């Protein structure tokens, strides 16, 4: 509570110094971990240019603060037990900063590693960086084993491992004499090293790869430290308005130029490879390929080169088999979209989505696009749910919200057709259905519904109120009726043979 209140006070200082708009969004994210002010367009620019890691307080930020504090407090080493006292100060400040910024996986990872290193140095002990990485991961997973499945945790440790493993070997390939070029070459090697270990898993999660990450990371190298230092100085000298205002002007100038540079990179042709569709097995094969090539160049062992060719062939086989399986896929998906009836039928490389209102690009990109990439879809069609449509290729028959897809009978229940079909009760008939989709708070009793229909499974979609969805779920459990509550369990997927 104290950390959150302090963070809000620090954000207020930034606002008082007339830092606003995109500049405020960036500095509040970069320095204090407050990311809710970043608009989608700006975020997309950072993602497509390969600099999105800057918007999250990461190990780089913790490292900068640690190095600065370590330099400023170096005079304490001259006193008796000064190293131990300085170490305590450093550890307390680093962990308080981690708390202040929200304890993201990358910050916690960096803080844990720095803690081990600081303790070791205070005791005059040398350290092995691989041991530090493994010990940090081990301690964090003891505290919270589920961190293993967080993307931030995975990418953070993989990035550090990549830099430790590959940076020195890459840097040895060329040693320029010019100091500035040497620094840029070192940053380039760090970027390549980090991408070698984070690229495959990042492509798996996000289905895209920033092709100009080397250029964007040079910009990050040039601007990020300056932005962080300028932001800290604005906060430190907030009691001296003229100093704080001057630093605010410099800070805004830096962020504007940084954003402009990234937007130029995003606009370059082929800036992003999108639509990447790889499985976890393929990710493992790509990592295997990277390391056998690395070991081949390191020790010139022909066996590693042979293994690389074998891995390439297996990757091609997986890619071909995946493409073939897409040609024969048949799926029914009901997405979890707020206030939107959204039923998708997939057959082969085509998709038909039936909706009650059109989906905007942002909603599609966030909720549906990745699934389409995974399914290898070439095109999809939106059809309003109120339309009566018989598709020419006989994939789907839609009439009065009754669907027939691959011999599966699906009924969408809303208030209109629920009331309309009550007449079936008088004939003592029940309509047989494979799936019964309850939407728009149309049903208040499963018992009443089962007097009209005889379903194999009931789907409670995301257009229902949460309290009503819970009530219907409990009633389904009591009646031993198979059900799926999308508000609780996420999207519903049915794969057909």
SULMOWO-V45211 format. One record per pair of residues at least 4 apart in sequence whose C-alpha atoms are under 8 Angstrom apart, sorted by the first residue. I is the first residue (numbers start at 1). GAP is how many residues later the second one is. If there is no record, write none. Layout:
[[I:GAP] [I:GAP]]
This chain:
[[1:4] [2:4] [3:4] [3:93] [3:96] [3:97] [4:4] [4:96] [5:4] [6:4] [6:94] [7:4] [7:25] [7:93] [7:94] [8:4] [9:4] [10:4] [10:225] [11:4] [11:17] [12:4] [13:4] [13:222] [13:225] [14:4] [14:5] [14:10] [14:220] [14:221] [15:4] [15:5] [15:9] [17:227] [17:228] [17:231] [18:230] [19:4] [19:5] [19:229] [19:233] [20:4] [20:5] [21:4] [22:4] [22:16] [22:17] [22:20] [23:4] [23:229] [23:232] [23:233] [24:4] [24:13] [25:4] [25:9] [25:10] [25:11] [25:12] [25:13] [26:4] [26:9] [26:12] [26:29] [26:229] [27:4] [27:5] [27:200] [27:201] [27:204] [27:228] [28:4] [28:5] [28:6] [28:7] [29:4] [29:5] [29:6] [29:26] [29:27] [29:28] [30:4] [30:24] [30:25] [30:26] [30:27] [30:198] [31:26] [31:30] [31:70] [31:197] [31:200] [31:201] [32:25] [32:68] [32:69] [33:22] [33:23] [33:24] [33:68] [33:69] [34:67] [35:20] [35:21] [38:4] [38:5] [39:4] [40:4] [41:4] [42:4] [43:4] [43:9] [44:4] [45:4] [45:217] [45:218] [45:221] [46:4] [46:5] [46:6] [46:216] [47:4] [47:5] [47:163] [48:161] [48:162] [48:218] [48:223] [48:224] [49:161] [49:162] [49:163] [49:164] [49:167] [49:213] [49:214] [49:216] [49:217] [49:222] [49:223] [50:159] [50:160] [50:161] [50:162] [50:163] [50:166] [50:167] [51:4] [51:162] [51:165] [51:166] [51:169] [51:211] [52:4] [53:4] [53:5] [54:4] [54:166] [54:170] [57:4] [57:5] [57:44] [57:47] [57:49] [57:50] [58:4] [58:46] [58:48] [58:49] [58:52] [59:4] [59:47] [59:48] [59:50] [59:51] [59:52] [59:97] [60:4] [61:4] [61:167] [62:4] [62:32] [62:36] [62:45] [62:48] [62:49] [63:4] [63:47] [64:4] [64:161] [65:4] [65:29] [66:4] [66:24] [66:28] [67:4] [68:4] [69:4] [69:21] [70:4] [70:20] [73:4] [73:13] [74:12] [76:6] [76:7] [76:9] [76:10] [77:4] [77:5] [77:6] [77:9] [78:4] [81:4] [82:4] [83:4] [83:39] [84:4] [84:35] [84:38] [84:39] [85:4] [86:4] [87:4] [87:31] [87:32] [87:35] [88:4] [89:4] [90:4] [91:4] [91:23] [91:24] [91:27] [92:4] [93:4] [94:4] [94:17] [95:4] [95:16] [96:4] [97:4] [98:4] [98:5] [98:6] [98:9] [98:10] [98:13] [99:4] [103:4] [103:5] [104:4] [104:48] [105:4] [105:42] [105:45] [105:47] [105:48] [105:51] [106:4] [106:46] [106:47] [106:50] [106:51] [107:4] [108:4] [109:4] [109:27] [109:28] [109:31] [109:44] [109:47] [109:48] [110:4] [111:4] [112:4] [112:24] [113:4] [113:19] [113:20] [113:23] [114:4] [115:4] [116:4] [116:16] [116:20] [117:4] [117:10] [117:15] [118:4] [119:4] [120:4] [120:5] [120:6] [120:7] [121:4] [121:5] [127:4] [127:5] [128:4] [129:4] [129:35] [130:4] [130:31] [131:4] [132:4] [133:4] [133:24] [133:28] [134:4] [135:4] [136:4] [137:4] [137:20] [138:4] [139:4] [140:4] [140:5] [140:7] [141:4] [141:5] [141:6] [141:7] [146:4] [147:6] [148:5] [148:6] [149:4] [149:5] [150:4] [151:4] [152:4] [153:4] [154:4] [155:4] [155:43] [155:46] [155:47] [156:4] [157:4] [158:4] [158:36] [158:39] [158:40] [159:4] [159:34] [159:35] [159:36] [159:38] [159:39] [160:4] [160:34] [161:4] [161:33] [161:36] [162:4] [162:5] [162:31] [162:32] [162:33] [162:34] [162:35] [162:36] [163:4] [163:27] [163:30] [163:31] [164:4] [165:4] [165:28] [166:4] [166:27] [167:4] [167:22] [167:23] [167:25] [167:26] [168:4] [169:4] [170:4] [170:19] [170:23] [171:4] [171:14] [171:15] [171:18] [175:7] [176:5] [176:6] [177:4] [177:5] [178:4] [179:4] [180:4] [181:4] [182:4] [183:4] [184:4] [184:34] [185:4] [186:4] [187:4] [187:30] [187:31] [187:34] [188:4] [188:26] [188:29] [188:30] [189:4] [190:4] [191:4] [191:22] [191:23] [191:26] [192:4] [192:22] [193:4] [194:4] [194:5] [195:4] [196:4] [196:94] [197:4] [197:90] [198:4] [199:4] [199:10] [200:4] [200:83] [200:86] [200:87] [201:4] [201:82] [202:4] [202:5] [202:6] [202:7] [203:4] [203:5] [203:6] [203:73] [203:74] [203:75] [204:72] [204:73] [204:74] [204:75] [204:76] [204:79] [206:164] [207:67] [207:68] [207:69] [207:70] [207:71] [207:163] [207:166] [208:64] [208:65] [208:66] [208:67] [208:68] [209:63] [209:64] [209:65] [209:67] [210:61] [210:62] [210:63] [211:59] [211:60] [211:61] [211:62] [212:4] [212:53] [212:59] [212:60] [213:4] [214:4] [215:4] [215:50] [216:4] [216:46] [216:49] [217:4] [218:4] [219:4] [219:5] [219:39] [219:42] [219:43] [220:4] [220:38] [221:4] [222:4] [223:4] [223:31] [223:32] [223:35] [224:4] [225:4] [226:4] [226:28] [227:4] [227:24] [227:27] [227:28] [228:4] [229:4] [230:4] [230:17] [230:18] [230:20] [230:21] [231:4] [231:16] [231:17] [231:20] [232:4] [233:4] [233:11] [233:14] [234:4] [234:9] [234:10] [234:11] [234:13] [234:14] [235:9] [237:4] [237:6] [237:7] [238:5] [238:6] [239:5] [240:4] [241:4] [242:4] [243:4] [244:4] [245:4] [246:4] [247:4] [248:4] [249:4] [250:4] [251:4] [252:4] [253:4] [254:4] [255:4] [256:4] [257:4] [258:4] [259:4] [260:4] [261:4] [262:4] [263:4] [264:4] [265:6] [266:5] [266:6] [267:4] [275:98] [276:97] [277:96] [277:97] [277:99] [278:4] [278:5] [278:96] [279:4] [280:4] [281:4] [282:4] [282:33] [282:36] [283:4] [284:4] [285:4] [285:26] [285:30] [286:4] [286:25] [287:4] [288:4] [288:20] [288:23] [289:4] [289:18] [289:19] [289:22] [289:23] [290:4] [291:4] [292:4] [292:12] [292:13] [292:15] [292:16] [293:4] [293:11] [293:12] [293:15] [294:4] [295:4] [295:5] [295:6] [295:9] [296:4] [296:5] [296:6] [296:7] [296:8] [296:9] [297:4] [301:4] [302:4] [303:4] [304:4] [305:4] [306:4] [307:4] [308:4] [309:4] [310:4] [311:4] [312:4] [313:4] [314:4] [315:4] [316:4] [317:4] [318:4] [319:4] [320:4] [321:4] [322:4] [323:4] [323:53] [324:4] [325:4] [326:22] [326:23] [326:49] [326:50] [327:20] [327:21] [327:22] [328:19] [328:20] [329:17] [329:18] [329:19] [329:20] [329:166] [329:167] [329:168] [330:15] [330:16] [330:17] [330:18] [330:165] [330:166] [330:167] [331:14] [331:15] [331:16] [331:162] [331:163] [331:164] [331:165] [332:11] [332:12] [332:13] [332:14] [332:161] [332:162] [332:163] [332:164] [333:10] [333:11] [333:12] [333:158] [333:159] [333:160] [333:161] [334:8] [334:9] [334:10] [334:127] [334:157] [334:158] [334:159] [335:7] [335:8] [335:9] [335:32] [335:33] [335:151] [335:155] [335:156] [335:157] [336:6] [336:31] [336:125] [336:126] [336:150] [336:151] [336:154] [336:155] [337:4] [337:5] [337:30] [337:125] [337:126] [338:124] [338:125] [339:101] [339:123] [339:124] [339:125] [340:15] [340:16] [340:17] [340:122] [340:123] [341:13] [341:14] [341:15] [341:16] [341:44] [341:98] [341:120] [341:121] [341:122] [342:11] [342:12] [342:13] [342:14] [343:10] [343:11] [343:12] [344:7] [344:8] [344:9] [344:10] [345:6] [345:7] [345:8] [345:51] [345:60] [346:4] [346:5] [346:6] [347:4] [347:48] [348:29] [349:26] [349:27] [349:28] [349:29] [349:30] [350:27] [350:28] [350:29] [350:30] [351:26] [351:28] [351:29] [351:30] [352:28] [352:29] [352:30] [352:31] [353:27] [353:28] [353:29] [353:30] [354:28] [354:29] [354:30] [354:31] [355:27] [355:28] [355:29] [355:30] [356:28] [356:29] [356:30] [357:27] [357:28] [358:24] [358:26] [359:4] [359:5] [360:4] [361:4] [362:4] [363:4] [363:5] [364:4] [364:5] [365:4] [365:5] [366:4] [368:4] [369:4] [370:4] [371:4] [372:4] [372:5] [373:4] [383:4] [385:16] [386:14] [386:15] [388:10] [388:11] [388:12] [389:8] [389:9] [389:10] [390:4] [390:6] [390:7] [390:8] [390:9] [391:4] [391:5] [391:6] [395:10] [395:11] [396:7] [396:8] [396:9] [396:10] [397:5] [397:6] [397:7] [397:8] [398:4] [398:5] [398:6] [399:4] [400:17] [401:10] [401:11] [401:12] [401:16] [402:7] [402:8] [402:9] [402:10] [403:5] [403:6] [403:7] [403:8] [404:4] [404:5] [404:6] [405:4] [405:5] [406:90] [408:25] [408:26] [409:23] [409:24] [409:25] [409:26] [410:23] [410:24] [410:25] [410:26] [410:27] [411:22] [411:24] [411:25] [411:26] [412:24] [412:25] [412:26] [412:27] [413:4] [413:5] [413:23] [413:24] [413:25] [413:26] [413:29] [414:4] [414:24] [414:25] [414:26] [414:27] [414:28] [414:29] [415:4] [415:25] [415:26] [415:27] [415:28] [416:4] [417:4] [418:4] [418:24] [421:31] [422:4] [422:30] [423:4] [424:4] [424:5] [424:6] [424:28] [425:4] [425:5] [425:26] [425:27] [429:23] [430:20] [430:21] [430:22] [430:23] [430:24] [431:21] [431:22] [431:23] [431:24] [432:21] [432:22] [432:23] [433:20] [433:21] [433:22] [433:23] [434:21] [434:22] [434:23] [435:20] [435:21] [435:22] [435:23] [435:24] [436:19] [436:20] [436:21] [436:22] [436:23] [437:21] [437:22] [437:23] [437:24] [438:4] [438:5] [438:20] [438:21] [438:22] [438:23] [438:26] [439:4] [439:21] [439:22] [439:23] [439:24] [439:25] [440:23] [440:24] [440:25] [441:22] [441:23] [441:24] [441:27] [443:6] [444:24] [444:28] [445:4] [445:27] [445:30] [446:4] [446:26] [446:29] [446:30] [447:4] [448:4] [449:4] [450:4] [450:5] [456:25] [456:26] [457:24] [457:25] [457:26] [457:27] [458:23] [458:24] [458:25] [458:26] [459:24] [459:25] [459:26] [459:27] [459:33] [460:4] [460:9] [460:12] [460:23] [460:24] [460:25] [460:26] [460:27] [461:24] [461:25] [461:26] [462:24] [462:25] [464:4] [464:5] [465:4] [466:4] [466:21] [467:4] [468:4] [469:4] [469:16] [469:18] [470:4] [470:15] [471:4] [472:4] [473:4] [473:10] [473:11] [473:12] [474:4] [475:4] [476:4] [476:5] [476:6] [476:7] [477:4] [477:5] [484:5] [484:8] [485:4] [485:5] [486:4] [486:5] [486:6]]
